[in-house]
Amino acid sequence: DVTGTFHLDALAVVDDMVPESEAPTPTPTPIPTPEPPKVPVGITMLTDDSQTSFWSSHNPPDQVALSDDTSDKQSGEDSLKVNILTTDRNAFSLIYSYFEEDLDWTQKRYLAFWFKGMGSGVPFLIGVYSGGTETETRFINLVFPDDSEDWRYVVLPLKETPETEAALDWDQITHIRLVYDTKDVTGTFHLDALAVVDDM
């Protein structure tokens, strides 16, 4: 004898019902305290100013051009600006630096630097080399993504595993190089304040 509309919502079963005055007060969820940012300890700066005097290019300047950029930087007087001009370049390796004397990184745990990328999604590799032999090249590759066009601080562990720690003579570091794992991308990226640090 009746027509009309009704609604149901939040159907549930419960253990018991108590007067509202006796209902337990819900415990507020604590807000987690953010971890303080990690700060480098025991910094040895490798290059911060006049960076084209530290880095050399594996490719001719009409393929990959290097310059000191005084207007777009994070530290010191300038950053290193690397302009990849063509996909038809000679080498995947972009830049390198041979040290005048072997460096002792025995106490160093991280390689750290400012990086402003191209946002290509293609990884970069930093090769770290130590004294080898005529038939053996001793090196490790440290990989980081090119996933942003903004400045960010990159910290890469040098001795993340026992294998990488045993891979080099850490008191005889001879040179480093930066490799871009594609020849299909052109564009510009920046490096600044390259350093090795004891701890973070």
Backbone hydrogen bonds in HBPLUS format (Angstrom, degrees):
<---DONOR---> <-ACCEPTOR-->    atom                        ^
c    i                          cat <-CA-CA->   ^        H-A-AA   ^      H-
h    n   atom  resd res      DA  || num        DHA   H-A  angle D-A-AA Bond
n    s   type  num  typ     dist DA aas  dist angle  dist       angle   num
A0022-GLU N   A0019-PRO O   2.87 MM   3  5.45 149.9  1.96 117.4 126.4     1
A0023-ALA N   A0020-GLU O   3.22 MM   3  5.19 157.4  2.27 101.4 108.3     2
A0041-VAL N   A0199-ASP O   2.85 MM 158  5.18 153.4  1.92 158.0 153.4     3
A0198-ASP N   A0041-VAL O   2.90 MM 157  5.72 130.6  2.15 146.7 161.8     4
A0199-ASP N   A0041-VAL O   3.21 MM 158  5.18 152.9  2.29 140.9 142.6     5
A0198-ASP N   A0042-GLY O   3.20 MM 156  4.94 135.9  2.41 109.0 121.4     6
A0044-THR N   A0196-VAL O   2.81 MM 152  5.35 157.2  1.86 166.3 173.6     7
A0196-VAL N   A0044-THR O   3.04 MM 152  5.35 159.1  2.08 145.9 149.4     8
A0046-LEU N   A0194-LEU O   2.80 MM 148  5.54 161.6  1.83 146.3 151.0     9
A0047-THR N   A0194-LEU O   3.31 MM 147  5.48 157.1  2.37 142.8 144.4    10
A0194-LEU N   A0047-THR O   3.09 MM 147  5.48 128.1  2.37 161.4 165.4    11
A0053-SER N   A0050-SER O   3.06 MM   3  5.85 159.9  2.10 118.3 124.6    12
A0054-PHE N   A0051-GLN O   3.03 MM   3  5.13 150.2  2.12 101.4 110.7    13
A0055-TRP N   A0051-GLN O   3.01 MM   4  6.30 165.2  2.03 159.1 162.0    14
A0056-SER N   A0096-TYR O   2.89 MM  40  5.43 149.1  1.99 153.9 164.0    15
A0096-TYR N   A0056-SER O   2.89 MM  40  5.43 147.4  1.99 145.5 154.5    16
A0058-HIS N   A0094-LEU O   2.85 MM  36  5.33 165.8  1.87 135.5 138.2    17
A0063-GLN N   A0060-PRO O   2.84 MM   3  5.52 162.0  1.87 125.4 130.8    18
A0064-VAL N   A0060-PRO O   3.06 MM   4  6.26 163.8  2.09 154.3 159.1    19
A0085-LEU N   A0063-GLN O   2.77 MM  22  5.09 156.4  1.83 149.2 154.4    20
A0065-ALA N   A0083-ASN O   2.94 MM  18  5.10 159.1  1.98 145.9 146.7    21
A0083-ASN N   A0065-ALA O   2.90 MM  18  5.10 171.3  1.90 155.1 158.0    22
A0067-SER N   A0081-LYS O   3.03 MM  14  5.21 143.0  2.17 144.5 152.2    23
A0081-LYS N   A0067-SER O   2.82 MM  14  5.21 176.3  1.82 168.0 167.1    24
A0069-ASP N   A0079-SER O   2.83 MM  10  5.17 165.4  1.85 153.0 156.0    25
A0079-SER N   A0069-ASP O   2.95 MM  10  5.17 146.8  2.06 129.4 138.4    26
A0080-LEU N   A0191-LEU O   2.79 MM 111  5.11 165.2  1.81 162.5 163.5    27
A0191-LEU N   A0080-LEU O   2.96 MM 111  5.11 149.3  2.05 139.7 149.6    28
A0082-VAL N   A0189-PHE O   2.85 MM 107  5.41 175.7  1.86 172.8 172.6    29
A0189-PHE N   A0082-VAL O   2.98 MM 107  5.41 155.8  2.04 148.8 155.7    30
A0084-ILE N   A0187-GLY O   2.73 MM 103  5.22 156.7  1.78 177.7 169.8    31
A0187-GLY N   A0084-ILE O   3.09 MM 103  5.22 154.9  2.15 132.1 139.5    32
A0180-TYR N   A0092-PHE O   3.21 MM  88  5.71 172.5  2.22 142.3 140.1    33
A0094-LEU N   A0178-LEU O   2.77 MM  84  5.74 160.1  1.81 156.8 163.4    34
A0178-LEU N   A0095-ILE O   2.78 MM  83  5.34 161.9  1.81 152.8 156.2    35
A0097-SER N   A0176-ILE O   2.91 MM  79  5.56 153.8  1.98 161.2 160.8    36
A0176-ILE N   A0097-SER O   3.08 MM  79  5.56 153.1  2.16 145.9 152.7    37
A0099-PHE N   A0174-THR O   2.98 MM  75  5.77 168.7  1.99 157.1 160.8    38
A0103-LEU N   A0173-ILE O   2.90 MM  70  4.91 163.1  1.93 137.6 140.0    39
A0173-ILE N   A0103-LEU O   2.94 MM  70  4.91 166.5  1.95 151.9 147.3    40
A0105-TRP N   A0170-TRP O   2.62 MM  65  5.16 158.0  1.66 169.7 162.5    41
A0108-LYS N   A0105-TRP O   3.04 MM   3  4.93 148.7  2.14 100.6 110.4    42
A0109-ARG N   A0197-VAL O   2.86 MM  88  6.15 153.9  1.93 148.9 154.6    43
A0158-LEU N   A0109-ARG O   2.81 MM  49  5.35 176.3  1.82 137.6 138.5    44
A0110-TYR N   A0197-VAL O   3.23 MM  87  5.36 159.6  2.28 151.3 152.1    45
A0197-VAL N   A0110-TYR O   2.97 MM  87  5.36 156.8  2.02 142.2 148.6    46
A0111-LEU N   A0156-LEU O   2.88 MM  45  5.18 159.7  1.92 149.7 155.6    47
A0156-LEU N   A0111-LEU O   2.80 MM  45  5.18 172.8  1.81 158.7 161.3    48
A0112-ALA N   A0195-ALA O   2.84 MM  83  5.34 170.3  1.85 153.4 156.7    49
A0195-ALA N   A0112-ALA O   2.84 MM  83  5.34 155.9  1.89 165.2 169.0    50
A0113-PHE N   A0154-VAL O   3.02 MM  41  5.47 149.8  2.11 149.3 157.7    51
A0154-VAL N   A0113-PHE O   2.82 MM  41  5.47 166.1  1.84 175.6 170.8    52
A0114-TRP N   A0192-ASP O   2.81 MM  78  4.89 171.0  1.81 157.7 157.1    53
A0192-ASP N   A0114-TRP O   3.00 MM  78  4.89 144.7  2.12 138.2 136.4    54
A0115-PHE N   A0152-ARG O   2.93 MM  37  5.55 157.0  1.98 157.5 165.2    55
A0152-ARG N   A0115-PHE O   2.97 MM  37  5.55 140.4  2.13 138.9 150.5    56
A0116-LYS N   A0190-HIS O   3.04 MM  74  4.99 163.9  2.06 137.6 140.1    57
A0190-HIS N   A0116-LYS O   2.91 MM  74  4.99 155.8  1.97 139.3 147.3    58
A0121-GLY N   A0146-ASP O   2.69 MM  25  5.06 161.4  1.72 158.7 154.5    59
A0181-ASP N   A0123-PRO O   3.33 MM  58  6.05 169.1  2.34 166.8 170.1    60
A0124-PHE N   A0144-PHE O   2.88 MM  20  5.51 171.4  1.89 174.1 171.4    61
A0144-PHE N   A0124-PHE O   3.05 MM  20  5.51 160.5  2.09 146.9 151.3    62
A0125-LEU N   A0179-VAL O   2.84 MM  54  5.01 158.5  1.89 148.8 152.9    63
A0179-VAL N   A0125-LEU O   2.73 MM  54  5.01 169.7  1.74 157.8 161.4    64
A0126-ILE N   A0142-LEU O   2.78 MM  16  5.03 159.5  1.82 144.2 151.2    65
A0142-LEU N   A0126-ILE O   2.84 MM  16  5.03 162.8  1.87 137.6 143.3    66
A0127-GLY N   A0177-ARG O   2.83 MM  50  5.19 151.2  1.92 148.6 156.3    67
A0177-ARG N   A0127-GLY O   3.02 MM  50  5.19 144.9  2.15 139.4 147.2    68
A0128-VAL N   A0140-ILE O   2.92 MM  12  5.45 160.3  1.96 157.3 163.9    69
A0140-ILE N   A0128-VAL O   3.01 MM  12  5.45 145.5  2.13 144.2 154.9    70
A0129-TYR N   A0175-HIS O   3.00 MM  46  5.45 161.5  2.03 176.4 171.2    71
A0174-THR N   A0129-TYR O   2.86 MM  45  5.72 147.6  1.97 131.3 141.9    72
A0130-SER N   A0138-ARG O   3.03 MM   8  5.65 160.7  2.07 150.4 153.4    73
A0131-GLY N   A0172-GLN O   3.08 MM  41  5.79 140.8  2.24 147.7 159.2    74
A0133-THR N   A0136-GLU O   2.94 MM   3  4.94 157.1  1.99 138.2 145.7    75
A0136-GLU N   A0133-THR O   3.30 MM   3  4.94 151.2  2.39  93.5 101.7    76
A0165-GLU N   A0161-THR O   3.02 MM   4  6.27 156.8  2.07 151.8 159.0    77
A0166-ALA N   A0162-PRO O   3.00 MM   4  6.09 142.6  2.14 138.1 146.9    78
A0167-ALA N   A0164-THR O   3.23 MM   3  4.92 147.8  2.34  92.1 101.6    79
A0172-GLN N   A0169-ASP O   2.89 MM   3  5.45 158.5  1.94 124.9 127.0    80
A0182-THR N   A0180-TYR O   2.77 MM   2  5.67 139.4  1.93  94.9  92.0    81
